[in-house]
Amino acid sequence: MENKNSNQITLDKMLESIALFPLEDQLIISDIVHKRVIEEKRKLLANSVKESKQEYDAGLTKFGSVSDFLNDVEEE
C-alpha cells in the first residue's frame, strides 16, 4: 500500500508540474500521453489475438451457442 501512496505523490507532483507549463505545451503533453495509451492498448489487443490464435491452433477452443457458453460458465 505504501508503494501506491508514493506513486500517487509522484503523480500529483507531476500533474502540478505540468500545470505550470503554458496551455499549448499542456495540450501537446496530453496528446502524447493519449497516443501512448492508444499504442499500449493496441499492443495488449495484439497479444490477446496472438494468444487466442495459439489456443485455437492448439485445439483449445470450443464452439457452441450462447446457451452452451452460459451452461459452461455456470458449471465452473
N, CA and C atoms as an extended XYZ file, in Angstrom:
228
Properties=species:S:1:pos:R:3:atomname:S:1:resname:S:1:resid:I:1 pbc="F F F"
N         0.829       -1.190        0.000 N   MET     1
C         0.000        0.000        0.000 CA  MET     1
C         0.871        1.250        0.000 C   MET     1
N         2.021        1.168        0.662 N   GLU     2
C         2.896        2.329        0.722 CA  GLU     2
C         3.381        2.728       -0.666 C   GLU     2
N         3.676        1.728       -1.507 N   ASN     3
C         4.137        1.996       -2.862 CA  ASN     3
C         3.091        2.769       -3.648 C   ASN     3
N         1.813        2.413       -3.473 N   LYS     4
C         0.749        3.122       -4.172 CA  LYS     4
C         0.716        4.581       -3.733 C   LYS     4
N         0.872        4.833       -2.453 N   ASN     5
C         0.879        6.207       -1.959 CA  ASN     5
C         2.060        6.992       -2.511 C   ASN     5
N         3.232        6.368       -2.569 N   SER     6
C         4.391        7.079       -3.105 CA  SER     6
C         4.212        7.339       -4.596 C   SER     6
N         3.583        6.409       -5.312 N   ASN     7
C         3.295        6.643       -6.730 CA  ASN     7
C         2.299        7.778       -6.877 C   ASN     7
N         1.322        7.843       -5.999 N   GLN     8
C         0.324        8.896       -6.066 CA  GLN     8
C         0.968       10.251       -5.823 C   GLN     8
N         1.871       10.332       -4.872 N   ILE     9
C         2.563       11.590       -4.612 CA  ILE     9
C         3.352       12.003       -5.852 C   ILE     9
N         4.034       11.045       -6.465 N   THR    10
C         4.787       11.333       -7.670 CA  THR    10
C         3.857       11.807       -8.778 C   THR    10
N         2.725       11.166       -8.925 N   LEU    11
C         1.752       11.563       -9.937 CA  LEU    11
C         1.224       12.966       -9.647 C   LEU    11
N         0.902       13.234       -8.388 N   ASP    12
C         0.425       14.569       -8.024 CA  ASP    12
C         1.468       15.640       -8.343 C   ASP    12
N         2.717       15.368       -8.006 N   LYS    13
C         3.785       16.333       -8.281 CA  LYS    13
C         3.959       16.537       -9.784 C   LYS    13
N         3.853       15.431      -10.533 N   MET    14
C         3.987       15.540      -11.976 CA  MET    14
C         2.863       16.406      -12.551 C   MET    14
N         1.624       16.173      -12.095 N   LEU    15
C         0.494       16.963      -12.593 CA  LEU    15
C         0.628       18.433      -12.208 C   LEU    15
N         1.113       18.677      -11.006 N   GLU    16
C         1.337       20.064      -10.593 CA  GLU    16
C         2.399       20.720      -11.475 C   GLU    16
N         3.434       19.966      -11.809 N   SER    17
C         4.485       20.495      -12.675 CA  SER    17
C         3.950       20.786      -14.067 C   SER    17
N         3.149       19.872      -14.584 N   ILE    18
C         2.569       20.078      -15.921 CA  ILE    18
C         1.673       21.309      -15.928 C   ILE    18
N         0.969       21.540      -14.834 N   ALA    19
C         0.074       22.693      -14.757 CA  ALA    19
C         0.841       24.010      -14.870 C   ALA    19
N         2.142       24.002      -14.616 N   LEU    20
C         2.959       25.206      -14.720 CA  LEU    20
C         3.348       25.528      -16.164 C   LEU    20
N         3.211       24.543      -17.050 N   PHE    21
C         3.527       24.760      -18.462 CA  PHE    21
C         2.468       25.650      -19.100 C   PHE    21
N         2.837       26.323      -20.182 N   PRO    22
C         1.821       27.061      -20.947 CA  PRO    22
C         0.763       26.085      -21.480 C   PRO    22
N        -0.417       26.589      -21.729 N   LEU    23
C        -1.534       25.757      -22.162 CA  LEU    23
C        -1.186       24.943      -23.410 C   LEU    23
N        -0.533       25.553      -24.375 N   GLU    24
C        -0.174       24.838      -25.604 CA  GLU    24
C         0.704       23.628      -25.294 C   GLU    24
N         1.673       23.786      -24.395 N   ASP    25
C         2.535       22.668      -24.008 CA  ASP    25
C         1.730       21.594      -23.275 C   ASP    25
N         0.786       21.999      -22.446 N   GLN    26
C        -0.069       21.031      -21.751 CA  GLN    26
C        -0.878       20.214      -22.759 C   GLN    26
N        -1.359       20.869      -23.802 N   LEU    27
C        -2.116       20.165      -24.835 CA  LEU    27
C        -1.228       19.172      -25.584 C   LEU    27
N         0.007       19.562      -25.843 N   ILE    28
C         0.950       18.660      -26.514 CA  ILE    28
C         1.228       17.446      -25.630 C   ILE    28
N         1.456       17.674      -24.350 N   ILE    29
C         1.696       16.580      -23.403 CA  ILE    29
C         0.481       15.653      -23.365 C   ILE    29
N        -0.699       16.248      -23.316 N   SER    30
C        -1.929       15.453      -23.305 CA  SER    30
C        -2.033       14.588      -24.546 C   SER    30
N        -1.718       15.158      -25.692 N   ASP    31
C        -1.783       14.417      -26.946 CA  ASP    31
C        -0.777       13.269      -26.966 C   ASP    31
N         0.424       13.529      -26.499 N   ILE    32
C         1.455       12.488      -26.454 CA  ILE    32
C         1.020       11.349      -25.543 C   ILE    32
N         0.539       11.668      -24.358 N   VAL    33
C         0.098       10.635      -23.417 CA  VAL    33
C        -1.057        9.839      -24.016 C   VAL    33
N        -2.001       10.532      -24.633 N   HIS    34
C        -3.146        9.867      -25.245 CA  HIS    34
C        -2.687        8.876      -26.322 C   HIS    34
N        -1.769        9.291      -27.172 N   LYS    35
C        -1.273        8.416      -28.235 CA  LYS    35
C        -0.513        7.225      -27.661 C   LYS    35
N         0.215        7.425      -26.587 N   ARG    36
C         0.942        6.316      -25.958 CA  ARG    36
C        -0.020        5.308      -25.344 C   ARG    36
N        -1.097        5.802      -24.754 N   VAL    37
C        -2.104        4.906      -24.175 CA  VAL    37
C        -2.758        4.087      -25.289 C   VAL    37
N        -3.096        4.734      -26.391 N   ILE    38
C        -3.689        4.025      -27.530 CA  ILE    38
C        -2.730        2.953      -28.035 C   ILE    38
N        -1.462        3.287      -28.156 N   GLU    39
C        -0.476        2.318      -28.637 CA  GLU    39
C        -0.357        1.137      -27.665 C   GLU    39
N        -0.377        1.409      -26.377 N   GLU    40
C        -0.302        0.334      -25.379 CA  GLU    40
C        -1.528       -0.570      -25.472 C   GLU    40
N        -2.702        0.022      -25.679 N   LYS    41
C        -3.919       -0.780      -25.848 CA  LYS    41
C        -3.815       -1.648      -27.099 C   LYS    41
N        -3.249       -1.106      -28.175 N   ARG    42
C        -3.059       -1.890      -29.401 CA  ARG    42
C        -2.149       -3.084      -29.154 C   ARG    42
N        -1.073       -2.857      -28.398 N   LYS    43
C        -0.155       -3.954      -28.080 CA  LYS    43
C        -0.856       -5.033      -27.268 C   LYS    43
N        -1.646       -4.620      -26.280 N   LEU    44
C        -2.377       -5.586      -25.459 CA  LEU    44
C        -3.370       -6.382      -26.304 C   LEU    44
N        -4.067       -5.699      -27.194 N   LEU    45
C        -5.013       -6.370      -28.073 CA  LEU    45
C        -4.294       -7.343      -29.004 C   LEU    45
N        -3.180       -6.913      -29.565 N   ALA    46
C        -2.413       -7.784      -30.465 CA  ALA    46
C        -1.931       -9.030      -29.723 C   ALA    46
N        -1.484       -8.864      -28.491 N   ASN    47
C        -1.051      -10.019      -27.697 CA  ASN    47
C        -2.215      -10.953      -27.407 C   ASN    47
N        -3.376      -10.372      -27.118 N   SER    48
C        -4.566      -11.178      -26.849 CA  SER    48
C        -4.976      -11.967      -28.085 C   SER    48
N        -4.943      -11.326      -29.253 N   VAL    49
C        -5.283      -12.003      -30.508 CA  VAL    49
C        -4.280      -13.122      -30.785 C   VAL    49
N        -3.000      -12.853      -30.561 N   LYS    50
C        -1.961      -13.858      -30.782 CA  LYS    50
C        -2.183      -15.062      -29.869 C   LYS    50
N        -2.475      -14.794      -28.601 N   GLU    51
C        -2.724      -15.864      -27.642 CA  GLU    51
C        -3.970      -16.668      -28.035 C   GLU    51
N        -5.009      -15.970      -28.449 N   SER    52
C        -6.240      -16.652      -28.873 CA  SER    52
C        -5.986      -17.529      -30.089 C   SER    52
N        -5.202      -17.022      -31.039 N   LYS    53
C        -4.888      -17.814      -32.231 CA  LYS    53
C        -4.088      -19.054      -31.858 C   LYS    53
N        -3.150      -18.916      -30.931 N   GLN    54
C        -2.367      -20.073      -30.490 CA  GLN    54
C        -3.273      -21.113      -29.830 C   GLN    54
N        -4.224      -20.646      -29.012 N   GLU    55
C        -5.161      -21.567      -28.372 CA  GLU    55
C        -6.036      -22.247      -29.421 C   GLU    55
N        -6.467      -21.495      -30.422 N   TYR    56
C        -7.285      -22.062      -31.496 CA  TYR    56
C        -6.484      -23.106      -32.274 C   TYR    56
N        -5.261      -22.749      -32.638 N   ASP    57
C        -4.412      -23.668      -33.393 CA  ASP    57
C        -4.105      -24.940      -32.609 C   ASP    57
N        -4.041      -24.824      -31.279 N   ALA    58
C        -3.759      -25.980      -30.428 CA  ALA    58
C        -5.014      -26.787      -30.114 C   ALA    58
N        -6.162      -26.338      -30.633 N   GLY    59
C        -7.417      -27.055      -30.400 CA  GLY    59
C        -7.993      -26.856      -29.013 C   GLY    59
N        -7.645      -25.746      -28.376 N   LEU    60
C        -8.109      -25.498      -27.007 CA  LEU    60
C        -9.390      -24.674      -26.948 C   LEU    60
N        -9.961      -24.361      -28.097 N   THR    61
C       -11.179      -23.556      -28.112 CA  THR    61
C       -12.389      -24.452      -28.325 C   THR    61
N       -13.537      -23.953      -27.889 N   LYS    62
C       -14.791      -24.686      -28.052 CA  LYS    62
C       -15.713      -23.887      -28.952 C   LYS    62
N       -16.623      -24.597      -29.561 N   PHE    63
C       -17.641      -23.960      -30.379 CA  PHE    63
C       -19.000      -24.306      -29.798 C   PHE    63
N       -19.925      -23.382      -29.910 N   GLY    64
C       -21.273      -23.656      -29.437 CA  GLY    64
C       -22.119      -22.405      -29.456 C   GLY    64
N       -23.311      -22.566      -28.946 N   SER    65
C       -24.256      -21.451      -28.899 CA  SER    65
C       -24.029      -20.634      -27.634 C   SER    65
N       -24.757      -19.558      -27.527 N   VAL    66
C       -24.704      -18.737      -26.318 CA  VAL    66
C       -25.170      -19.563      -25.125 C   VAL    66
N       -26.186      -20.369      -25.332 N   SER    67
C       -26.685      -21.235      -24.256 CA  SER    67
C       -25.600      -22.198      -23.787 C   SER    67
N       -24.854      -22.774      -24.738 N   ASP    68
C       -23.744      -23.665      -24.380 CA  ASP    68
C       -22.717      -22.912      -23.538 C   ASP    68
N       -22.403      -21.705      -23.950 N   PHE    69
C       -21.441      -20.886      -23.213 CA  PHE    69
C       -21.928      -20.615      -21.791 C   PHE    69
N       -23.181      -20.206      -21.667 N   LEU    70
C       -23.726      -19.913      -20.343 CA  LEU    70
C       -23.750      -21.154      -19.462 C   LEU    70
N       -24.063      -22.297      -20.044 N   ASN    71
C       -24.039      -23.536      -19.270 CA  ASN    71
C       -22.624      -23.861      -18.790 C   ASN    71
N       -21.622      -23.643      -19.649 N   ASP    72
C       -20.232      -23.868      -19.250 CA  ASP    72
C       -19.827      -22.927      -18.116 C   ASP    72
N       -20.251      -21.677      -18.187 N   VAL    73
C       -19.913      -20.696      -17.147 CA  VAL    73
C       -20.558      -21.121      -15.827 C   VAL    73
N       -21.796      -21.547      -15.867 N   GLU    74
C       -22.487      -21.967      -14.647 CA  GLU    74
C       -21.840      -23.185      -14.024 C   GLU    74
N       -21.291      -24.081      -14.862 N   GLU    75
C       -20.646      -25.292      -14.360 CA  GLU    75
C       -19.329      -24.997      -13.658 C   GLU    75
N       -18.688      -23.926      -14.014 N   GLU    76
C       -17.400      -23.574      -13.388 CA  GLU    76
C       -17.686      -23.011      -12.057 C   GLU    76
